Amino acid sequence: MPYNLPNLLTWLRILAIPLFVGIFYLPHSWLSPSNQNLIATLIFAGAAITDWLDGYLARVLNQTSAFGAFLDPVADKLMVCAALILLVYLGRLDAPLALVIIGREITVSALREWMAQIGQSKSVAVSFLGKIKTTSQMIAIPLLLYHENIGEHFDAQQIGTWLIYIAAVLTLWSMFYYLKAALPQVLKSDKSYSDEH
């Protein structure tokens, strides 16, 4: 397990999750709801920045590693899932919507792992559709965490809700795209298994 700067940033992202969630359990006499929202938003935004930064540094410093390639998406998914569950707990996101997004992440991760085992990982590489989904999601979540109006006319909760619904639709769309791409290999594997048994 290489200890380098990109992996350290990834670990910090994982270690920030308890702090990110714990802020909302502090008494309001310690931290007002507005400050809780602001700090949680900043932590999530910081995690999103380090997600980009650790990948950039790994390439620039030539410190890419198999462990880093494994840990980076795990850290991303843990942070996003923690944020979605927290938003459901706070009443800012409907549970079925969070379930759709989290369920997709689990399904696609399992699919990618299986495709990698049979040497077909390129078939389910991240698509442009997946990148749009991620962008929409990563803008929506901080807005829902912040919750309050920005200025007189920008309703963070309303805009965040629209974006998370868009992300949920794209989530299902991209999942079906990946499943369709993997289908030939699934059928091929089933046929090989049937022939052997």
Salt bridges, closest charged atoms under 4 A:
ASP51 OD1 - ARG13 NH2 3.54
ASP54 OD2 - ARG13 NH1 2.71
ASP72 OD1 - ARG13 NH2 2.71
ASP76 OD1 - ARG13 NH2 2.77
GLU105 OE1 - LYS77 NZ 3.68
GLU105 OE2 - ARG104 NH1 3.37
GLU105 OE2 - LYS133 NZ 2.89
GLU152 OE1 - HIS153 NE2 3.81
ASP195 OD2 - LYS191 NZ 3.32
